[in-house]
Structures are given as structure tokens and as C-alpha cells.
């Protein structure tokens, strides 16, 4: 694929880009320095200062706490790439200096093992996250180098990667192991791509290929540790860590969902770079299982808080859901890599679904509060009092002791321009995966072309592209491939070229617009956007006799603030008569959907016990639904995505 630089011009998304730049990144820097009142402490910067010998004290936080700083630095890098900011760059450079001071002479960096357990490095690959943290360091370093051309963090990460490469593998004296939490695998691919060092690509392949080999390193290591673990009890659960089978033999998504999608991302990267068809086929099998049998309508994955994990096919409870923010971000990473393997709209559809719903919904409108868990049904009293639902929060939190999600959101949204297009190496195929206002310049067989996209999504389906050629070029030939979204519409999008309606072929879910272009040619892609009632597969028992509302890429929900409670008593009328309108008074303006519904008449229950003879007496109401990503921004209360249909 051709490397391109994309500039966002989209009103909807530039507001988020600015929020990340002006609010989220500064706020998270304060959190990393433990300066947010009434928020759980991060300990991150303090750990690095202690490891660097600048302060005295004990290690604080989780064993993987270093990764929060690395993800924050990666978000900073993407922000600087788009919006140079000398003061932010100065702060980042000082953080990088601190990381360098904490690095051991041999290249090793990890504040937990430097402070808490020196001398025990690499003795707990199952749980200690050393390579996971190294992976996030590498990702930050690559992004920062690309954004600023400064090599300091890249050199720090290369020294660490060189140490890892010397220690892990199949050669005599090396550790034949891999990390309990996948991440370094995809990071090493990025390091290879920016340095050209084949050793890093080979090391990534080793970690992927070695995983699941028998006998299990995790079990042998556990035996050597006297059968002790940090958190887990009993013998290591290999399925939780996706190490129960060699990766090429896996076909069902199991275990910790973030670990899984990070690994699948690396597998897709390696399949693309190596041409490994067996690895590619494993990616396809795992994709189908994940997205067709274990994904929520919001793009969330991971059904249970026990192990933050997948459970089994079609087990998708709404009220005890986990759907960790990081897992949906990892799903987006994976979708992007699958698109690079083969441009199929199903990958971009999932990327869009997770982005607009689960990921956006995880952050408040003010950029200072976050969800770790993204439920589809909330009853605040149960969240506060039921031990099965403590993990489900009715309001977003300022920060978390385990705060992997907030900086992950920041790094994804600040790099959003990398997910919109793919362009073939010779520039003759241009794929528009996401309809987000933007501008790119690329080369088609040596001729520069500028493509400007205007988009009215998510509220309206009008998308327009304008082609600009260099003065020396009268005409340039290439294919513009436009995704046909899976929004459950019955009418195909309308295509116009220079104002004239055109027929088109659909290839792998993309409308093909192949022609020789002239300067200032325009393409209009008019996509039907209207509210639809969506049913779940009957095998998803949690949603039996229920429907959800989706409009374009947005899933909708009902909140107590608009509809009263209990929302569990609300059902659709036989003819719901959905209407939609833009309401500028709701959360800075959004399209609201209203419909006819029925509430169970509870007037006879006021003084009675828990049960009585059934009565179908119901009270008609007009309910209101808002986009799911906006829920919880007004006041704490009940929320539900799925509504009873009868």
C-alpha cells in the first residue's frame, strides 16, 4: 500500500480531534502525574522517577503501569503530526528523557522489576507483562519518530528490542517463551517497517509461531515458580492467553479479548508481509467467529468480566457485559490490517461500528471521564449493590487504577486519519473505507492527485469527492472504490459523477468508479440514512423478542432522563411510527429518534407483593432515543439499547 498523509476536515471528527488535543492529552498528563482530585492515582510518572533514581519510594499501581505513559506518548505523537505544538512537544521530550534515565545499561526498561523485584526479570512471562510494556514503548517510539523525526525514543526502544531479540528464540541459551499479554508482536512489525531491520520482523514471527506449542512454557514456568501466580489461582489457563493451540489451528475467539485481538492484528500483519496463506486463513476464521457470533451491536467484544473474556458463541448478555474499550480499539486495529490483506467491506463495516459506538461512547463529552466497561443495559442500583454488576458503571470515571483504556482512546482518535483510506502502491486503486471529511494527496503512476472528501455523516448520507490534478496532467486514470455500508438499508446508494447518475459494479462490498479523471471532477455518493429496527439472531438469548434502533452507523439507546423508569417495562407499540429530527438542545445537537411505545401499567402494584395474576394492561407513551455514544452525559440513570418488541 502507498503511504499517504491524510488531513481531517470533517466537522464531526475535528471536534473530537480538538478535544483530544486541547483537553484529553493535557488531562491525562495530569492523571499520569497523580494531580487529578478524587481520581485513582496512576503512579506512572512517579514510578519512572524512582526507577531513574530521581526519587525514593516503592512501586505503585499495576505491574503493567508503564504502558499508560507509552500510550499517552503515542497519542501525543499523532497529535503533533497533525497540530505542531512546541509546548506539548517539550513536555513529551522531558518524559522521553525520563524513560531514558530509567533504562538499564543493557537496554532493559520496566519500572516494576527495577523497583519492586530486581533480578527477577523474565521469570513470569505468564503474568508480568514485560513484553507487553515493551510493545507499547515501541509503538510510541515509532509514532514519535514519524511525527517529529527525533530518534531518542526510537533508539531507546531499539536497544530494548535488541536485548529482547538476543534473549528470546530457539537458539542455545535463549528463552523459548512468549508474553502472556500479546502486544509486542504487532509493535515489532511497526519497528521493522520504520527501521528496515529484518530481525524485528523475524522476532515477531517467532512470538506468533511459538505460541501454543507444547509442552506449554507457561506451565513449565509455573512449576519452576513453585506453582505460584500474581493473580491467577491454580494451573495456568492456556485458553485465556490464546496459547492452548498453535495460532494457525485456532478458529474460535477465546480468552481475554484484548489479548486476542492484539494477537490477531499481528497475525494479519505477518500474513500480509510474508504471504503466509495459512496464517491468513486463520485470521479469516477467527474474524468470522468474533464478528458474527461474539460481537455486540455496538462493536463491543468480550462478554464476561471474569477474565475480561469471550465466553461462547451467541452469549452476549447486555447487563453483565464487559465490552472493554481496549478490546474494541484492538478490533479496529485488526479490521484495518484485514483491509490491507484484502479490501472487503465487512472489515470496514466493523471498524466503523466499533468506532462510532463502543469507542466514542467510552469517553464523555468533556473528555475527562471514561468507561472501561461499555454496557448495553444499565440499572444504577444494581451497579452499586450487585456483586455481579460492580464492574458496570452508571457514570464514567475520572481515571482508573488500571487505566489502559483512556490513553488507548486518545491514541486511536488522534490517529483516525490513518484509517480512512488505503491506496495501492501504484496509486491506481483508491479505497474509501470510512466516510469522514478529509484531504489526501497521492501519486498515480507518478502523477500527483489530491482527493478531497466532504461528508455529512453520521447525521446525513451525503458524501462528495473532488479530484484535483497537477497542472501538468490533463487526465489521470485510477479506480475510486467506495464502501457500500452495511446499515440494513433496502436501497442501494446513488452514485453521481459530475452530477450525472451512474450505474456501478460492487466488488467485495465496494462500488467501483473506474475512469480517466479530469481536474475538478466530482463524485457524489448518496447513502440512505434512516432509522431501522434491528433484530438479533434468535440464538442470542438475551435479545429474544427485542429490537434495537440503528440509524446509519449509529446505534441508539433510551435513557431514564427522557423516558422514566423502569426501562425494562418499556416496549414498542405494534406500529412504533418512528420519527427523527435534529435537536440542538440535546447534548450540543444530535438527531433524536422518537417512537410509540407502551409502559406496563403498574398502578395496581403499588401496595401489592412481588407477584399477581397476569394482566396485559399497558399505558401508551412516546419514547425518545439518542445515539448510544452520547449516553450518560446528562445524569446518572437507567439506559438500554434493546427494547422489548411486544
C-alpha positions as CSV (number, residue, x, y, z in Angstrom):
1,X,0.0,0.0,0.0
2,X,1.1,3.5,-0.8
3,X,2.0,5.6,2.3
4,X,-0.2,8.7,2.4
5,X,-0.8,11.6,4.7
6,X,-4.4,12.4,5.4
7,X,-5.7,15.6,6.9
8,X,-9.1,15.6,8.6
9,X,-11.5,18.3,7.6
10,X,-14.7,16.7,9.0
11,X,-16.8,18.9,11.4
12,X,-17.9,15.9,13.5
13,X,-14.5,14.4,13.9
14,X,-12.4,17.5,14.0
15,X,-14.3,18.4,17.2
16,X,-13.1,15.2,18.7
17,X,-9.6,15.7,17.3
18,X,-9.5,19.1,19.0
19,X,-10.9,17.7,22.2
20,X,-8.1,15.1,22.3
21,X,-5.5,17.8,21.6
22,X,-6.7,20.5,23.9
23,X,-8.4,18.6,26.7
24,X,-7.8,14.8,26.8
25,X,-4.0,14.8,26.3
26,X,-3.4,17.6,29.0
27,X,-5.9,15.9,31.3
28,X,-4.2,12.5,31.0
29,X,-0.8,14.1,31.6
30,X,-2.2,15.4,34.9
31,X,-3.6,12.0,35.7
32,X,-0.2,10.3,35.0
33,X,1.3,12.7,37.4
34,X,-1.4,12.0,40.1
35,X,-2.8,15.5,40.0
36,X,-6.5,14.8,39.4
37,X,-8.5,15.4,42.5
38,X,-10.6,12.4,43.7
39,X,-9.3,10.2,40.9
40,X,-7.5,6.9,41.4
41,X,-3.7,7.5,41.3
42,X,-1.7,6.4,38.3
43,X,1.7,6.3,39.9
44,X,3.1,6.2,36.4
45,X,5.5,9.2,36.3
46,X,6.5,8.6,39.9
47,X,7.5,5.0,39.1
48,X,9.8,6.2,36.3
49,X,11.3,8.9,38.6
50,X,12.0,6.2,41.3
51,X,13.4,3.8,38.6
52,X,15.6,6.6,37.3
53,X,17.0,7.3,40.8
54,X,15.4,10.8,40.9
55,X,13.1,9.9,43.8
56,X,12.9,7.3,46.5
57,X,9.9,5.1,47.2
58,X,8.0,2.0,46.4
59,X,6.4,0.9,43.1
60,X,2.8,1.9,42.8
61,X,-0.1,0.6,40.7
62,X,-0.3,-2.4,38.5
63,X,2.6,-4.4,37.2
64,X,2.0,-3.0,33.6
65,X,1.7,0.6,34.7
66,X,4.5,1.8,32.4
67,X,2.3,1.2,29.4
68,X,0.0,4.1,30.3
69,X,2.8,6.6,29.7
70,X,3.8,4.9,26.5
71,X,0.2,5.0,25.1
72,X,-0.1,8.7,26.1
73,X,3.2,9.5,24.3
74,X,1.8,7.7,21.2
75,X,-1.3,9.9,21.3
76,X,0.9,12.9,21.7
77,X,2.9,11.9,18.6
78,X,-0.2,11.7,16.4
79,X,-1.4,15.0,17.7
80,X,1.9,16.7,17.0
81,X,1.8,15.2,13.5
82,X,-1.5,16.9,12.8
83,X,-1.0,20.0,15.0
84,X,2.6,21.0,15.9
85,X,2.7,22.3,19.5
86,X,6.1,23.3,20.9
87,X,4.9,23.2,24.5
88,X,3.4,19.8,24.2
89,X,6.5,18.5,22.4
90,X,8.7,19.9,25.2
91,X,6.7,18.0,27.8
92,X,6.9,14.8,25.7
93,X,10.6,15.2,25.3
94,X,11.1,15.5,29.0
95,X,9.0,12.4,29.5
96,X,11.2,10.6,27.0
97,X,14.3,11.8,28.8
98,X,12.9,10.3,32.0
99,X,12.3,7.0,30.2
100,X,15.9,7.1,29.0
101,X,17.1,7.7,32.6
102,X,15.2,4.6,33.8
103,X,16.7,2.4,31.1
104,X,19.3,-0.2,32.2
105,X,22.7,-0.2,30.6
106,X,21.8,-3.4,28.7
107,X,18.7,-1.8,27.3
108,X,16.1,-3.2,29.7
109,X,13.2,-0.9,30.8
110,X,10.5,-1.9,33.3
111,X,9.9,0.1,36.4
112,X,8.2,-2.7,38.3
113,X,11.2,-5.0,38.1
114,X,13.6,-2.2,38.5
115,X,11.9,-1.1,41.8
116,X,10.0,-4.0,43.2
117,X,11.7,-7.2,42.1
118,X,15.1,-6.5,40.7
119,X,16.8,-9.6,39.4
120,X,13.5,-11.4,38.7
121,X,13.1,-10.1,35.1
122,X,11.7,-12.7,32.6
123,X,10.7,-15.1,35.4
124,X,6.9,-14.7,35.0
125,X,6.1,-14.4,31.3
126,X,2.6,-15.6,32.1
127,X,1.5,-12.6,34.0
128,X,4.2,-9.9,34.3
129,X,3.6,-8.0,31.1
130,X,7.2,-7.2,30.4
131,X,7.0,-7.7,26.7
132,X,3.5,-6.1,26.6
133,X,5.0,-2.9,28.1
134,X,8.0,-3.1,25.7
135,X,5.5,-3.3,22.8
136,X,3.7,-0.1,23.8
137,X,7.1,1.6,24.2
138,X,8.0,0.5,20.6
139,X,4.7,1.8,19.2
140,X,5.1,5.1,20.9
141,X,8.7,5.4,19.7
142,X,7.8,4.7,16.1
143,X,4.9,7.2,16.1
144,X,7.1,9.9,17.8
145,X,9.9,9.4,15.3
146,X,7.5,9.7,12.4
147,X,5.9,12.8,13.8
148,X,9.0,14.7,14.9
149,X,12.0,13.0,13.2
150,X,13.5,12.8,16.7
151,X,15.3,9.5,17.3
152,X,15.8,9.4,21.1
153,X,12.8,7.3,22.0
154,X,13.3,5.2,18.8
155,X,16.9,4.5,19.9
156,X,15.7,3.6,23.4
157,X,13.2,1.2,22.0
158,X,15.7,-0.3,19.6
159,X,18.1,-1.0,22.4
160,X,15.4,-2.8,24.3
161,X,14.2,-4.7,21.2
162,X,17.8,-5.8,20.5
163,X,18.0,-7.1,24.1
164,X,14.8,-9.0,23.7
165,X,15.9,-10.4,20.3
166,X,19.1,-11.7,21.9
167,X,17.2,-13.3,24.8
168,X,14.2,-15.0,23.2
169,X,14.2,-17.6,20.5
170,X,15.2,-21.2,19.7
171,X,19.0,-20.7,19.8
172,X,21.0,-22.3,22.6
173,X,20.8,-20.3,25.8
174,X,17.7,-18.3,24.7
175,X,14.3,-18.3,26.5
176,X,11.8,-20.2,24.4
177,X,8.8,-18.2,25.5
178,X,6.4,-15.5,24.6
179,X,4.4,-12.9,26.5
180,X,1.2,-13.6,28.5
181,X,-0.3,-10.4,27.0
182,X,0.2,-10.1,23.3
183,X,1.2,-6.6,22.1
184,X,4.9,-6.8,21.2
185,X,4.1,-8.9,18.2
186,X,2.3,-6.0,16.3
187,X,4.8,-3.4,17.7
188,X,7.8,-5.3,16.2
189,X,6.1,-5.2,12.8
190,X,5.9,-1.4,13.1
191,X,9.6,-1.2,14.2
192,X,10.6,-3.3,11.2
193,X,8.7,-1.1,8.9
194,X,10.4,2.1,10.1
195,X,13.9,0.7,10.5
196,X,14.0,-2.0,7.8
197,X,15.6,-4.4,10.3
198,X,14.5,-7.9,9.4
199,X,15.5,-9.2,12.8
200,X,12.4,-7.4,14.3
201,X,10.1,-9.0,11.8
202,X,11.6,-12.4,12.5
203,X,11.2,-11.9,16.2
204,X,7.5,-11.0,15.8
205,X,7.1,-14.2,13.7
206,X,8.8,-16.2,16.4
207,X,6.5,-15.0,19.1
208,X,3.4,-15.8,17.0
209,X,4.7,-19.2,15.8
210,X,5.9,-20.3,19.2
211,X,2.6,-19.5,20.9
212,X,0.6,-22.6,21.7
213,X,3.5,-25.0,21.2
214,X,3.6,-28.0,23.6
215,X,4.7,-28.6,26.2
216,X,3.5,-25.2,27.4
217,X,6.1,-22.7,28.6
218,X,3.6,-21.1,30.9
219,X,3.0,-24.4,32.8
220,X,6.7,-25.2,33.0
221,X,7.4,-21.7,34.3
222,X,4.6,-22.0,36.8
223,X,6.1,-25.2,38.1
224,X,9.5,-23.5,38.5
225,X,7.9,-20.7,40.5
226,X,6.6,-23.2,43.0
227,X,3.1,-23.1,41.4
228,X,2.6,-19.5,42.4
229,X,1.0,-16.7,40.4
230,X,0.4,-13.0,40.9
231,X,-3.4,-13.1,40.3
232,X,-4.5,-16.4,38.9
233,X,-5.2,-19.5,41.0
234,X,-4.2,-23.0,40.0
235,X,-2.6,-24.1,36.8
236,X,-2.3,-21.5,34.0
237,X,-5.4,-21.3,31.9
238,X,-4.0,-21.5,28.4
239,X,-7.2,-20.6,26.6
240,X,-7.4,-17.2,28.5
241,X,-4.0,-16.4,26.9
242,X,-4.8,-17.9,23.5
243,X,-1.9,-20.4,24.0
244,X,-4.0,-23.6,24.0
245,X,-3.3,-24.3,20.3
246,X,-0.8,-23.0,17.7
247,X,-2.3,-19.9,16.2
248,X,-2.8,-21.4,12.8
249,X,-5.0,-24.1,14.3
250,X,-7.3,-21.6,16.2
251,X,-10.8,-21.0,14.8
252,X,-12.8,-19.7,17.8
253,X,-12.1,-16.5,19.7
254,X,-11.4,-17.5,23.3
255,X,-9.9,-16.0,26.4
256,X,-9.1,-12.4,27.3
257,X,-10.5,-10.3,24.4
258,X,-7.8,-7.6,24.3
259,X,-5.0,-10.1,24.2
260,X,-6.9,-11.9,21.4
261,X,-7.4,-9.0,19.0
262,X,-3.9,-7.7,19.6
263,X,-2.6,-11.1,18.5
264,X,-4.9,-11.3,15.6
265,X,-3.7,-7.9,14.4
266,X,-0.1,-9.1,14.4
267,X,-1.2,-12.3,12.6
268,X,-2.8,-10.2,9.8
269,X,0.3,-8.0,9.6
270,X,2.6,-11.0,9.3
271,X,0.3,-12.7,6.8
272,X,0.5,-9.6,4.6
273,X,4.2,-9.2,4.8
274,X,5.1,-12.9,4.4
275,X,2.3,-14.1,2.1
276,X,1.6,-16.8,4.6
277,X,-1.8,-18.1,3.4
278,X,-2.2,-20.5,6.3
279,X,-1.9,-17.5,8.7
280,X,-4.3,-15.5,6.5
281,X,-6.9,-18.3,6.6
282,X,-6.6,-18.5,10.4
283,X,-7.3,-14.7,10.5
284,X,-10.4,-15.2,8.4
285,X,-11.8,-18.0,10.6
286,X,-11.2,-16.0,13.7
287,X,-12.7,-12.9,12.2
288,X,-15.9,-14.7,11.3
289,X,-16.3,-16.2,14.7
290,X,-15.5,-13.0,16.5
291,X,-17.7,-10.6,14.5
292,X,-20.6,-13.0,13.5
293,X,-21.0,-14.9,16.8
294,X,-19.4,-12.9,19.6
295,X,-19.8,-9.2,18.9
296,X,-22.3,-6.8,20.3
297,X,-24.3,-4.5,18.0
298,X,-22.2,-1.6,19.3
299,X,-18.9,-3.3,18.2
300,X,-18.1,-4.4,21.7
301,X,-16.4,-7.8,22.3
302,X,-15.8,-9.7,25.5
303,X,-19.0,-10.9,27.3
304,X,-17.8,-11.5,30.8
305,X,-15.9,-9.6,33.5
306,X,-14.3,-12.9,34.6
307,X,-11.1,-12.7,32.8
308,X,-12.3,-9.8,30.6
309,X,-13.1,-12.5,28.1
310,X,-15.0,-14.1,25.4
311,X,-17.4,-16.9,26.6
312,X,-19.0,-18.8,23.8
313,X,-20.9,-18.3,20.6
314,X,-24.0,-16.0,20.9
315,X,-23.6,-15.5,24.6
316,X,-24.0,-11.7,24.7
317,X,-25.7,-10.5,27.9
318,X,-26.5,-6.8,28.0
319,X,-26.4,-6.1,31.7
320,X,-23.3,-8.0,32.8
321,X,-21.5,-7.3,29.6
322,X,-17.8,-6.4,29.7
323,X,-17.1,-5.0,26.2
324,X,-13.9,-3.3,27.3
325,X,-12.9,-0.2,25.4
326,X,-9.5,-1.5,24.7
327,X,-11.0,-4.6,23.1
328,X,-13.0,-2.6,20.6
329,X,-9.9,-0.5,19.8
330,X,-8.0,-3.7,19.2
331,X,-10.8,-4.9,17.0
332,X,-10.4,-1.7,14.9
333,X,-6.7,-2.3,14.6
334,X,-7.4,-5.8,13.4
335,X,-10.0,-4.6,10.9
336,X,-7.6,-2.1,9.5
337,X,-5.0,-4.9,9.0
338,X,-7.5,-7.2,7.4
339,X,-8.4,-4.5,4.9
340,X,-4.7,-4.3,3.9
341,X,-4.7,-8.0,3.3
342,X,-7.9,-7.9,1.2
343,X,-10.3,-4.9,0.7
344,X,-13.6,-6.3,1.8
345,X,-16.3,-4.0,3.2
346,X,-17.1,-6.3,6.1
347,X,-13.9,-5.3,7.8
348,X,-14.6,-1.6,7.3
349,X,-18.2,-2.1,8.5
350,X,-16.9,-3.5,11.8
351,X,-14.3,-0.8,12.1
352,X,-16.9,1.9,11.7
353,X,-19.4,0.2,14.1
354,X,-16.8,-0.1,16.9
355,X,-15.5,3.4,16.3
356,X,-18.9,5.3,16.2
357,X,-20.4,3.4,19.1
358,X,-18.3,1.5,21.6
359,X,-15.2,3.7,21.4
360,X,-16.8,7.1,21.2
361,X,-19.3,6.0,23.9
362,X,-16.4,5.2,26.3
363,X,-15.5,8.9,26.7
364,X,-17.6,11.7,28.0
365,X,-18.3,14.9,26.0
366,X,-15.9,16.8,28.3
367,X,-13.0,14.4,27.6
368,X,-12.3,13.9,31.3
369,X,-14.4,10.9,32.2
370,X,-14.2,7.4,30.8
371,X,-15.9,4.0,30.7
372,X,-13.7,0.9,31.0
373,X,-16.8,-1.4,30.5
374,X,-19.4,-0.5,27.9
375,X,-22.8,-1.9,28.8
376,X,-25.9,-2.1,26.7
377,X,-28.2,-2.0,29.7
378,X,-27.7,-0.2,33.0
379,X,-29.6,-0.2,36.3
380,X,-27.6,2.1,38.6
381,X,-28.8,0.4,41.8
382,X,-27.7,-3.0,40.5
383,X,-24.3,-1.5,39.6
384,X,-23.9,-0.2,43.1
385,X,-25.2,-3.2,45.0
386,X,-25.0,-6.4,43.0
387,X,-21.6,-8.1,43.1
388,X,-22.3,-9.5,39.6
389,X,-22.5,-5.9,38.3
390,X,-20.0,-3.9,40.2
391,X,-17.9,-3.7,37.0
392,X,-20.8,-2.0,35.2
393,X,-20.6,1.7,36.0
394,X,-23.6,4.1,35.6
395,X,-21.3,7.1,35.2
396,X,-17.9,7.5,33.6
397,X,-14.9,7.6,35.9
398,X,-12.2,10.3,36.2
399,X,-9.5,7.6,36.0
400,X,-8.8,4.0,36.8
401,X,-6.1,2.2,38.8
402,X,-5.9,0.0,35.7
403,X,-6.2,2.8,33.2
404,X,-5.3,1.1,30.0
405,X,-8.5,2.4,28.2
406,X,-8.3,6.2,28.4
407,X,-4.9,6.6,26.7
408,X,-5.9,4.0,24.2
409,X,-8.9,6.1,23.2
410,X,-6.6,9.1,22.9
411,X,-4.1,7.4,20.6
412,X,-6.8,5.9,18.4
413,X,-8.8,9.1,17.9
414,X,-5.7,11.2,17.3
415,X,-4.6,8.8,14.6
416,X,-8.0,8.5,13.0
417,X,-6.8,9.8,9.6
418,X,-4.8,6.6,9.2
419,X,-8.0,4.5,9.0
420,X,-10.0,6.3,6.2
421,X,-8.2,5.2,3.0
422,X,-6.0,2.6,1.5
423,X,-4.2,3.3,-1.8
424,X,-2.4,0.7,-3.9
425,X,1.4,1.1,-4.4
426,X,1.0,2.4,-7.9
427,X,-2.0,4.6,-7.0
428,X,-4.4,3.0,-9.4
429,X,-6.8,1.8,-6.7
430,X,-8.1,4.2,-4.1
431,X,-10.3,2.6,-1.3
432,X,-12.5,4.9,0.8
433,X,-13.2,2.8,3.9
434,X,-14.7,5.5,6.1
435,X,-16.8,8.4,5.1
436,X,-15.0,11.1,7.0
437,X,-14.3,14.6,5.6
438,X,-10.6,14.7,4.7
439,X,-7.9,15.5,2.2
440,X,-5.2,13.3,0.8
441,X,-2.5,13.6,-1.9
442,X,-1.1,10.5,-3.5
443,X,0.6,9.5,-6.7
444,X,-0.9,7.6,-9.6
445,X,1.9,6.3,-11.8
446,X,4.0,9.3,-10.9
447,X,1.2,11.9,-11.3
448,X,0.1,13.7,-8.0
449,X,-3.6,13.6,-7.3
450,X,-5.4,15.4,-4.4
451,X,-8.7,13.9,-3.3
452,X,-11.0,15.9,-1.1
453,X,-13.8,14.2,0.7
454,X,-16.8,16.1,2.2
455,X,-19.1,14.0,4.4
456,X,-22.3,14.8,6.3
457,X,-22.2,11.6,8.3
458,X,-23.2,10.5,10.8
459,X,-26.3,12.6,10.6
460,X,-26.9,12.5,6.8
461,X,-25.7,10.3,4.0
462,X,-24.3,12.8,1.5
463,X,-20.7,12.2,0.7
464,X,-18.8,14.1,-2.1
465,X,-15.3,13.7,-3.5
466,X,-13.4,16.2,-5.6
467,X,-10.4,15.3,-7.7
468,X,-7.6,17.8,-8.3
469,X,-4.7,17.1,-10.7
470,X,-1.4,18.8,-11.1
471,X,-1.2,21.5,-13.9
472,X,1.0,19.2,-16.0
473,X,-1.7,16.5,-16.1
474,X,-4.8,16.8,-18.2
475,X,-6.2,13.4,-17.2
476,X,-5.3,10.6,-14.8
477,X,-6.7,7.1,-14.6
478,X,-7.5,5.3,-11.3
479,X,-10.3,3.4,-9.6
480,X,-12.1,5.0,-6.7
481,X,-13.6,2.3,-4.6
482,X,-16.5,3.4,-2.3
483,X,-17.7,1.2,0.5
484,X,-21.3,0.2,0.4
485,X,-22.1,0.3,4.1
486,X,-23.9,-2.4,5.9
487,X,-26.6,-0.2,7.5
488,X,-29.5,-2.5,6.9
489,X,-31.0,-0.3,4.1
490,X,-33.0,-1.8,1.3
491,X,-32.0,0.9,-1.3
492,X,-28.5,0.9,-2.8
493,X,-26.6,4.2,-2.6
494,X,-26.8,6.5,-5.5
495,X,-23.6,7.4,-7.5
496,X,-23.2,10.6,-9.4
497,X,-20.2,11.7,-11.4
498,X,-20.1,15.3,-12.3
499,X,-23.8,15.5,-11.4
500,X,-24.9,12.6,-13.6
501,X,-26.2,9.4,-12.1
502,X,-24.1,6.4,-12.9
503,X,-24.5,2.6,-12.6
504,X,-21.8,0.7,-10.8
505,X,-20.4,-2.7,-10.1
506,X,-19.9,-3.8,-6.5
507,X,-16.7,-5.7,-5.8
508,X,-16.2,-7.2,-2.3
509,X,-18.7,-4.6,-0.9
510,X,-17.1,-1.6,-2.7
511,X,-18.7,0.3,-5.6
512,X,-16.2,0.6,-8.4
513,X,-15.8,4.0,-10.1
514,X,-13.1,3.4,-12.7
515,X,-12.4,6.2,-15.2
516,X,-9.8,8.6,-16.5
517,X,-10.3,11.7,-14.3
518,X,-10.0,15.3,-15.3
519,X,-9.2,18.2,-12.9
520,X,-12.1,19.1,-10.6
521,X,-14.2,16.1,-11.4
522,X,-16.7,15.3,-8.6
523,X,-18.2,12.1,-7.3
524,X,-21.3,12.1,-5.1
525,X,-22.1,9.0,-3.0
526,X,-25.6,9.3,-1.6
527,X,-26.3,6.7,1.1
528,X,-29.7,6.1,2.5
529,X,-29.7,7.0,6.3
530,X,-32.8,6.3,8.2
531,X,-33.8,4.7,11.5
532,X,-34.2,0.9,11.3
533,X,-35.4,-1.6,13.8
534,X,-32.8,-4.3,14.2
535,X,-33.4,-7.9,15.5
536,X,-30.8,-10.1,16.9
537,X,-30.1,-13.7,15.9
538,X,-32.6,-15.9,17.9
539,X,-29.5,-17.7,19.3
540,X,-28.7,-14.5,21.2
541,X,-31.0,-15.3,24.1
542,X,-30.5,-12.0,25.9
543,X,-32.3,-10.3,23.0
544,X,-35.2,-12.6,22.4
545,X,-38.3,-10.6,21.4
546,X,-36.3,-7.4,21.5
547,X,-35.2,-4.9,18.9
548,X,-32.5,-2.2,18.7
549,X,-32.6,1.0,16.7
550,X,-29.8,1.9,14.3
551,X,-29.6,4.9,12.1
552,X,-26.7,4.9,9.7
553,X,-23.6,3.9,11.6
554,X,-25.1,4.9,15.0
555,X,-26.8,2.6,17.4
556,X,-29.4,4.3,19.6
557,X,-30.5,3.8,23.2
558,X,-33.1,5.0,25.6
559,X,-32.3,6.8,28.9
560,X,-34.2,7.3,32.1
561,X,-33.8,11.0,31.8
562,X,-36.0,11.1,28.7
563,X,-38.3,8.1,29.4
564,X,-38.7,7.5,33.1
565,X,-38.2,4.1,34.7
566,X,-38.1,1.2,34.9
567,X,-37.0,1.0,31.3
568,X,-37.5,-2.8,31.4
569,X,-41.2,-2.1,31.3
570,X,-41.0,-0.2,28.1
571,X,-41.9,-1.9,24.8
572,X,-42.6,-0.9,21.3
573,X,-46.1,-0.3,20.1
574,X,-47.3,-2.6,17.3
575,X,-46.7,0.3,15.0
576,X,-43.9,2.3,16.5
577,X,-44.1,5.2,14.0
578,X,-40.5,6.2,14.3
579,X,-39.7,9.8,13.6
580,X,-36.4,11.6,13.6
581,X,-35.3,15.2,14.0
582,X,-32.2,17.2,14.9
583,X,-32.5,18.6,18.4
584,X,-29.8,21.2,19.1
585,X,-30.8,21.2,22.8
586,X,-29.7,17.6,23.3
587,X,-26.0,17.2,24.1
588,X,-24.9,20.0,21.8
589,X,-27.1,18.8,19.0
590,X,-27.9,15.4,17.6
591,X,-30.6,13.5,15.7
592,X,-33.1,12.2,18.1
593,X,-35.5,9.3,17.3
594,X,-39.0,9.1,18.8
595,X,-41.5,6.3,18.6
596,X,-44.7,5.0,20.0
597,X,-44.2,2.6,22.9
598,X,-46.0,1.1,25.8
599,X,-45.2,1.1,29.6
600,X,-46.6,-1.7,31.8
601,X,-49.3,-0.1,34.0
602,X,-48.0,-0.5,37.5
603,X,-50.9,1.3,39.2
604,X,-52.2,-2.0,40.7
605,X,-48.8,-2.9,42.1
606,X,-48.3,0.0,44.5
607,X,-49.4,-1.9,47.6
608,X,-49.1,-5.5,46.5
609,X,-46.4,-8.1,46.7
610,X,-44.0,-9.3,44.0
611,X,-46.5,-11.4,42.1
612,X,-50.1,-11.3,40.9
613,X,-52.4,-12.6,38.2
614,X,-51.1,-11.6,34.7
615,X,-52.7,-8.5,33.1
616,X,-51.7,-7.0,29.7
617,X,-52.8,-3.5,30.8
618,X,-50.3,-1.0,29.4
619,X,-50.0,2.7,29.0
620,X,-49.1,4.3,25.7
621,X,-46.1,6.6,25.6
622,X,-43.9,8.4,23.1
623,X,-40.4,7.3,23.8
624,X,-37.2,9.1,22.9
625,X,-33.9,7.5,21.8
626,X,-30.4,9.2,21.5
627,X,-27.2,7.9,19.9
628,X,-25.5,5.3,22.2
629,X,-22.2,7.2,22.1
630,X,-23.8,10.1,24.0
631,X,-25.5,8.2,26.8
632,X,-24.6,9.1,30.4
633,X,-23.6,12.7,29.6
634,X,-26.6,14.3,31.4
635,X,-27.3,12.5,34.7
636,X,-27.0,9.0,36.1
637,X,-29.9,6.8,35.3
638,X,-31.1,3.7,33.6
639,X,-30.1,3.0,30.0
640,X,-31.0,0.3,27.4
641,X,-30.1,-0.4,23.8
642,X,-32.5,-3.3,23.3
643,X,-36.3,-2.7,23.7
644,X,-39.0,-5.3,24.0
645,X,-40.9,-5.6,20.8
646,X,-44.1,-6.9,22.5
